[in-house]
Amino acid sequence: MANGNGNGGAAAEENKAPAINVLAQYAKDLSFENPNAPRSLAPRQTTPQIEINVNVNARKVGETDFEVELVIEGQAKDADSKIFRVDLTYGGVFRVINIPEDQIHPVVMIECPRLLFPFARHIVADAVRNGGFPPLMIDPVDFAALYRARAEEAAAQQGGGAA
């Protein structure tokens, strides 16, 4: 039996097979605000407006290791006040091996947050439920579309310099 952490990292390096290994994952920052409690917990006549923003940040922390942060900001409000706000930065350290250099950035920005998302979603749902509300169940995120949108924004900013 091979030594190691059981996630195939050593075998992938030997076989030159592409691999993404999760070395660690963690809640880096979590905040829940219920500024108008207990009034905000009263039954409502209308459905609150829910806003959710998701972003991904990444940085290289070693030769083949990357820290990826999934940033989720959510809030519920009605016509006259904020009902609640939740902010989570959920991070992971990933080892990316045997992936062509030109594919590392998309892998880190698409596949790594895809692996983190279910855990972050669960933390957000629990935080909102523990704040006295029904759990906030975030719809699945298309990280490939988010990556493309960010790439298009960056290209537009580079191409849209001083005229």
C-alpha positions as CSV (number, residue, x, y, z in Angstrom):
1,M,0.0,0.0,0.0
2,A,1.4,3.4,-0.9
3,N,2.1,6.1,1.6
4,G,0.6,9.5,1.3
5,N,-2.6,11.3,2.0
6,G,-4.8,8.9,0.0
7,N,-5.9,11.5,-2.6
8,G,-3.7,10.2,-5.5
9,G,-1.2,13.0,-5.5
10,A,1.9,10.9,-5.6
11,A,0.4,8.5,-8.2
12,A,-0.6,11.5,-10.4
13,E,2.9,12.9,-10.3
14,E,4.4,9.6,-11.2
15,N,1.9,8.9,-14.1
16,K,2.0,12.5,-15.3
17,A,-1.8,12.5,-15.1
18,P,-3.4,15.9,-14.5
19,A,-4.6,16.3,-10.9
20,I,-6.1,18.9,-8.5
21,N,-5.6,18.0,-4.9
22,V,-7.3,19.8,-2.0
23,L,-4.7,20.4,0.7
24,A,-6.9,22.4,3.0
25,Q,-10.2,24.3,3.1
26,Y,-11.4,26.7,5.7
27,A,-13.7,29.6,6.6
28,K,-11.4,32.6,6.4
29,D,-14.1,35.2,7.3
30,L,-17.7,34.9,8.2
31,S,-20.1,37.6,9.2
32,F,-23.9,37.6,9.8
33,E,-25.8,40.7,10.6
34,N,-29.4,40.9,11.7
35,P,-29.5,44.7,12.5
36,N,-33.3,45.1,13.1
37,A,-33.8,42.0,15.3
38,P,-36.3,41.1,16.7
39,R,-38.5,43.2,14.5
40,S,-36.9,41.6,11.4
41,L,-38.0,38.2,12.5
42,A,-41.7,39.1,12.5
43,P,-43.9,37.5,9.8
44,R,-43.9,39.4,6.5
45,Q,-46.6,40.3,4.0
46,T,-44.2,40.3,1.1
47,T,-41.2,38.2,0.0
48,P,-37.9,40.0,0.8
49,Q,-35.6,40.9,-2.0
50,I,-32.5,38.6,-1.9
51,E,-29.2,39.7,-3.5
52,I,-26.2,37.4,-3.8
53,N,-22.8,38.2,-5.2
54,V,-20.1,35.6,-5.8
55,N,-16.5,36.3,-6.6
56,V,-13.3,34.2,-6.8
57,N,-9.8,35.3,-5.9
58,A,-6.6,33.2,-6.2
59,R,-3.0,33.5,-5.5
60,K,0.0,31.3,-5.9
61,V,1.4,30.1,-2.6
62,G,4.0,27.6,-3.8
63,E,5.5,26.0,-6.9
64,T,2.2,24.1,-7.7
65,D,0.0,25.3,-4.8
66,F,-2.7,28.0,-5.0
67,E,-4.9,29.6,-2.4
68,V,-8.4,30.1,-3.8
69,E,-11.0,32.2,-2.1
70,L,-14.7,32.0,-2.8
71,V,-16.3,35.2,-1.6
72,I,-20.1,35.1,-1.1
73,E,-22.0,38.2,-0.1
74,G,-25.8,38.0,0.5
75,Q,-28.4,40.2,1.9
76,A,-32.2,40.3,2.2
77,K,-34.1,43.5,2.3
78,D,-37.5,44.9,2.0
79,A,-38.8,48.3,0.9
80,D,-37.7,50.1,4.0
81,S,-34.9,48.2,5.7
82,K,-32.2,45.6,5.6
83,I,-33.4,42.3,7.0
84,F,-30.1,40.4,7.2
85,R,-26.6,40.3,5.6
86,V,-24.2,37.4,5.4
87,D,-20.6,37.5,4.1
88,L,-18.3,34.5,3.8
89,T,-14.8,34.2,2.5
90,Y,-14.2,30.5,2.1
91,G,-10.7,29.4,1.1
92,G,-8.9,26.4,0.0
93,V,-5.3,25.5,-0.8
94,F,-5.0,23.4,-4.0
95,R,-2.1,21.5,-5.5
96,V,-2.4,21.6,-9.3
97,I,0.0,19.2,-11.0
98,N,0.6,18.0,-14.6
99,I,-1.6,20.6,-16.1
100,P,-0.4,22.6,-19.1
101,E,0.8,26.1,-18.1
102,D,-1.8,27.8,-20.3
103,Q,-4.6,25.8,-18.6
104,I,-3.6,26.4,-15.0
105,H,-5.4,29.8,-14.6
106,P,-8.8,28.5,-15.9
107,V,-8.4,25.4,-13.7
108,V,-7.7,27.4,-10.6
109,M,-10.4,29.9,-11.3
110,I,-13.1,27.5,-12.4
111,E,-12.5,24.0,-11.0
112,C,-11.2,25.0,-7.6
113,P,-14.1,27.2,-6.6
114,R,-16.5,24.6,-8.0
115,L,-15.0,22.2,-5.4
116,L,-15.3,24.7,-2.6
117,F,-18.9,25.9,-3.4
118,P,-20.9,23.1,-1.8
119,F,-19.1,23.7,1.5
120,A,-19.5,27.5,1.4
121,R,-23.2,27.1,0.4
122,H,-23.8,25.0,3.5
123,I,-22.0,27.5,5.8
124,V,-24.1,30.4,4.4
125,A,-27.4,28.4,4.8
126,D,-26.5,27.5,8.4
127,A,-25.5,31.0,9.3
128,V,-28.8,32.4,8.0
129,R,-30.8,29.7,9.7
130,N,-29.0,30.2,12.9
131,G,-29.8,33.9,12.6
132,G,-33.5,33.1,12.8
133,F,-34.5,32.9,9.1
134,P,-35.1,30.1,6.7
135,P,-31.8,28.8,5.3
136,L,-30.5,30.8,2.3
137,M,-30.0,28.1,-0.4
138,I,-27.8,29.6,-3.0
139,D,-28.4,28.4,-6.6
140,P,-25.5,26.6,-8.2
141,V,-22.9,28.9,-9.8
142,D,-21.5,28.6,-13.3
143,F,-17.9,29.3,-12.5
144,A,-16.9,28.9,-16.2
145,A,-19.4,31.7,-17.1
146,L,-18.1,33.9,-14.2
147,Y,-14.5,33.3,-15.5
148,R,-15.5,34.3,-19.0
149,A,-17.3,37.4,-17.8
150,R,-14.2,38.5,-15.8
151,A,-11.9,37.8,-18.7
152,E,-14.2,39.9,-21.0
153,E,-14.2,42.8,-18.4
154,A,-10.4,42.7,-18.2
155,A,-10.1,42.7,-22.0
156,A,-12.5,45.6,-22.3
157,Q,-10.6,47.6,-19.7
158,Q,-7.2,46.9,-21.4
159,G,-8.7,47.8,-24.8
160,G,-10.7,50.7,-23.6
161,G,-7.8,52.9,-22.5
162,A,-7.5,56.6,-23.1
163,A,-9.0,57.7,-26.4
